Amino acid sequence: MYYVYILYSRTRNRYYVGYTHDIATRLSKHNAGATPSTRSGRPWELVYSESYTEKGAAMAREREIKNKKCRIYIEQLIAKG
């Protein structure tokens, strides 16, 4: 199983979109500072996720969300989620 996830940083008031096969481990890595692009936003909290059986589908959905480049779209996903 693969997941598209959205994290939120209260520190930076920002969202981060990614995909993984293990959300708990990935969130731990983000919060440990192992990912340079999210290091400054710690702590991150998981606010949304979607599951997919195929890696390609999860990657495509992550790209779709990121290509929207719209905070409103992300916040609508979270509200519906």
N, C-alpha and C positions, 0 to 999 in steps of 0.2 A: 504494500500500500504506500502511496505517495501523498504528500499533503502540500497545499499552498497555504501559507500562513501570513498573517499580518500581526506585527508587533507594534506596540505603542510605547514611546518614551515620554514620561511626564517631565523629565529633566530638560528635554529639548522640544517638547510638544511636537513630535514628529512620528510618522508611521514608517515602518519598514516592511516590504513585501518580499517573500522568498518562498522556496519550495524545499522539501526534504523528505526523507523516508522515516525519520524519527524526530518528532516535534520536541519532545522533552530534552533529548540530547542537544538538539540544535539551539534551543532556547538557553540551555546551560552554557553553551559555547559563546553565544552572544553576550550573556551576562558576565562571563569570565573575561571578556575582552579579547577573545581569540579571533574575532572578525574586525579588521581595522575600520571598516565603514560604519560599524555600529558601536565601536568602543566608547565614543564620547556621549552616547545616549543612555548609558547604563543607569539604573536598571530598566530592562525591557519587560513588558508584560504581553502575553498572548491575548489578543482581543478578537481574533477571527481565524477560522481554518476551514478548508474544503478538502475532501479526500478523493483520490483518483486511483484506479487500479494500474494505470500505465504511467511511467515516468514522463513520456512525451506529452501526455495530456496535461500533467501538472505543470510542466515547463511552459507549455503554450498558454495556460491560464495565468501563470505568473507574468509572462510577457504582456498578455492582454491587460491585466490590471496596471502594470507599470507604464504601458503605453498610453493609458488614459491621462496620466500625469495630473490627476485631479483629486484633491483631498476630499471634495464633496462626494465623489464616486466611492471612495474608500469608506467614508463615514456612513454612506447609505448601505453599503455591503454589511458593515458591522451592525447597524441598526436592524437590518433584516435577519441577520445571522442567528 
